[in-house]
């Protein structure tokens, strides 16, 4: 029933031996794995300005200095993850590196941080993209939640089609955004060199300070602004997670892609920050603190204001807005590639449900894609598609995983150094270890800053969510381990049942009932009984009359039900048969209708489903469903057969 729409949206299934065809060249890997860090430049500068604005206009002079700090940190992190790409060519995500070098517990901490971060990446990216759309078309502001949910659904469908397909789809918006921002910087540079003045529309707005400044208050506000600007680093780890998705030589191609991404991100972030300072962009987390804003005018994003100042309100400005919205939405693709792979690794190790470890028809981890989309949609609804609220939850997980991953790499190089004696190789390893040590130190300091400055502004939610997720994964692993022990084969093998008692529930004499009775007789049980429950005496009498008239060669037992319940008398009868001997087995054959429409499922099989659900908890009882296909189910049957033929 669902095969036709599924094939329409997702495409034809791919054979397992075609997995190699999905490997990515660098030109497609860049939009697939780097859309998040590249898109972060669209709002990282804005987040610095928003936080500094809490101290009044006088605090904005710190903007370029904080941007320099962010750029320096980005250089360190990119250099650190280049070492990870070479050291772990089979995929060196924070979970794998931490688990291998720091232990299983550290690996789970890194995994919980990354899972939370990936979900927030989807929510923040999509909501930020919608904010760019509503900046250009203010009439859409009331529909931000609906637009965000629709875009998440669209991204989900594209990613269900496969990694390579999503790379082709996302290549144009990603490269288009990079090109339009570079054009923006070039045009602004030319106009400034000619002595022209560039002014943002908010340059004349005043700003009411909302925080005290001076001394430690100034330092704290600056640190909080720096922490917000560090959103520019989100998604950097995705390339090291996805090394196996690159074409050979995998490690070198991944490291090259990471370097290209770092260079582009630094140039664009630095340029946008410089233009924000030159054009005097003034913004506030609370728009009511702005002075001089025309009545009814919404606050535009920083990049939008810079675009207006450089390009004017012509078609080039709207191209900037369109590409910005596209890249911000598609930045979520980094999470769509990272979350399912990480979830599959955790499922393989028994920390998440095993269904997350299986590839779907298109050789992607479909269950992980759907789970990510579901949780991201929930966040968007809960936070009303407000990027300012969501951004406060962001980057905590990023820097937890950064720190653990880089600390794990330091230990990795220590282990490698003990096994190598050649001087040149040791020098290279020492250099790599030094880079990773610097990365671990820098990201750990920033992690503390982020926790302290963002905790009361919403980060406490992530601080709570990560331990909860960690404990959940520990509990799932413990459950799987307990089940494996409980289900392990016992000495001496399985004892054969001494006898099999077959029971067939009956409501009326019809073809499904007769077929079920015939199947039950065909397995030759030790005894066979048909059972009906007397709820309506007249119907029961008619059943007994028809039973005798047809001379059905099976004993019909009538159970009394003074409270008109069907399920409980049947359960009591099965228990009574089972109590006769602990080594006996009762096999209950339940006739069921197979329907073709969803509404038909509401009209049939309800009593059968309740009975089966109760019987499954009865020891020594086997339940067998005997299907009867209605005519309405034939199209679905044909579709299943066609799908099986296509798969072959």
Buried (B, 14 or more C-beta within 10 A) or exposed (E): BEBEEBBEEBBEBBEEEEEEEBBBEBEBBBBBBBBBBBBBBBBBBBBBBBBBBBBBBEBBEBBBEBBEBBBEBBBBBBBBBBBBBBBBBEBBBBBBBBBBBBEBEBBBBBBBBBBBBBBBBBBBBBBBBBBBBBBBEEEBBEBBBEBBBEBBEEBBBBBBBBBBBBBBBBBEBBBBBBEBBBBBBEBBBEBBEEEEEBBBBBBEBEBBBBBEBEEEEBEBBBBBBBBBBBBBBBBBBBBBBBBBBBEEEBBBBBBBBBBBBBEBBBBBBBBBBBBBBBBBBBBBBEEEBBEEBEEEEEBBBBBBBBBBBBBEEEEBBBBBBBBBBBBBBBBBBBBBBBBBBBBBBBBEBBBBBEEBBEBBBBBBBBBBBBBBBEBBBEBBEEBEBBBBBBBBBBBBBBBBBBBBBBBBBBBBBEEBBEEEEEEEEBEBBEEBBEBBBBBBBBBBEBBBBBBBBBBEBBBBBBEEBBEEBBEEBBEBBEEBEEEEEEEEEEEEEEEEBEEBBBBBBBBEBEEBBBBBBEBBBEEEBEEBBBBBBBBEEEEBEEBBEEBEEEEBEBEBEBBEBEEEEBBEBBBEBBBEBBEEEEEBBBBBBBBBBBBBBEEBBEEBBEBBEEBBEBBEEBEBBBBBBBBBBBEBBEBBEEBEEEBEEEEE
